[in-house]
Amino acid sequence: MLRERLKLVIEKNPPLRELEDDLLGLVSSIDSEDTLIIVIAGSVAEGRYVSGISDIDILVIKKEGPPTSRITSIKDIDVEITSLGLNDVLEALKSRNYSISQALDKGIYLKGEENKKIVFNLV
């Protein structure tokens, strides 16, 4: 399932084709039983990835847990992974946090697209 969804990201951003297996490995490593949603956001989600300039933004929403953010890299591309618990996401949406709402609204869901409506209905 993750690979199929990741292919949508690659189709929109052909320069990322050579990173497909590495991206799949990274996304698989951050997925867990308590992960509700994994979304690719930003320029990559919009199909505007530019080699040497763009990074890859990943938003992970878990049932609960503290907010974390880390930057890793695949080859020479930075990957920013932001992980939030559901309650933090709800608070961010209530306070009209642009980054979170854009990621959930315009992002490419690798996991949990069916949870999108649930999250927005809770706000």
LINSUL-V92157 format. One record per residue. N is the residue number from 1. PSI is psi in degrees with one decimal (NA if undefined). OMEGA is omega in whole degrees, -180 to 180 (999 if undefined). BURIAL is I if it has 24 or more other C-alpha atoms within 12 Angstrom, else O. Layout:
# LINSUL-V92157
N/PSI/OMEGA/BURIAL
N/PSI/OMEGA/BURIAL
This chain:
# LINSUL-V92157
1/-47.0/179/O
2/-43.7/-179/I
3/-41.8/179/O
4/-45.0/180/O
5/-36.9/179/I
6/-29.8/177/I
7/-31.1/176/I
8/-38.7/177/I
9/-44.6/-178/I
10/-42.0/179/I
11/-39.3/180/O
12/-20.6/-175/O
13/73.2/-176/I
14/-31.7/178/O
15/-17.3/-180/O
16/-3.2/-177/I
17/-40.8/-178/O
18/-11.1/-180/O
19/2.2/-172/I
20/-50.3/-178/I
21/-40.0/179/O
22/-41.9/177/O
23/-41.8/178/I
24/-43.2/178/I
25/-42.9/180/O
26/-48.9/-179/I
27/-40.7/178/I
28/-35.1/-178/O
29/-23.4/-180/O
30/-8.0/178/I
31/141.3/177/I
32/176.7/-179/O
33/-32.7/-178/O
34/9.0/178/O
35/121.2/180/I
36/-42.0/-174/I
37/138.6/167/I
38/124.2/-175/I
39/137.1/171/I
40/129.1/-175/I
41/-176.2/174/I
42/-150.3/-175/I
43/-33.0/180/I
44/-42.9/179/I
45/-30.2/-178/I
46/-0.9/-180/I
47/25.3/-178/I
48/26.8/180/O
49/133.6/178/I
50/118.0/180/O
51/135.0/178/O
52/-9.8/-179/O
53/-49.8/-175/O
54/154.7/168/I
55/-178.6/178/I
56/123.2/-179/I
57/126.8/179/I
58/127.2/175/I
59/127.5/179/I
60/126.7/177/I
61/122.7/-180/I
62/163.0/179/I
63/-42.6/178/I
64/167.5/179/O
65/161.0/-179/O
66/151.9/176/O
67/136.1/175/O
68/153.9/176/O
69/134.5/177/O
70/153.3/177/O
71/129.0/175/O
72/-176.2/177/O
73/151.1/171/O
74/116.6/-171/O
75/-119.3/-179/O
76/22.0/-177/O
77/125.9/177/I
78/139.0/176/O
79/116.9/179/I
80/120.6/-178/I
81/116.6/177/I
82/125.9/-179/I
83/129.7/-179/I
84/148.4/170/I
85/158.1/-178/I
86/-42.2/-180/I
87/-38.6/178/O
88/-37.4/178/I
89/-44.4/179/I
90/-42.8/177/I
91/-41.8/179/O
92/-41.7/180/I
93/-39.3/178/I
94/-35.3/180/O
95/9.2/176/O
96/42.9/176/O
97/114.5/-174/O
98/-45.4/-176/O
99/-45.6/-179/O
100/-45.7/-179/I
101/-38.6/177/I
102/-42.6/180/O
103/-45.1/-178/I
104/-31.6/-178/I
105/-41.1/-173/I
106/-4.7/-176/O
107/168.0/175/I
108/116.9/-177/I
109/120.8/174/I
110/-26.0/178/I
111/140.1/169/I
112/23.4/179/I
113/-30.9/179/I
114/-17.9/179/O
115/-9.5/-179/I
116/-50.9/-180/I
117/-38.8/180/O
118/-46.5/-179/O
119/-48.7/-179/I
120/-31.1/178/O
121/-22.4/180/O
122/-17.2/-176/O
123/NA/999/O
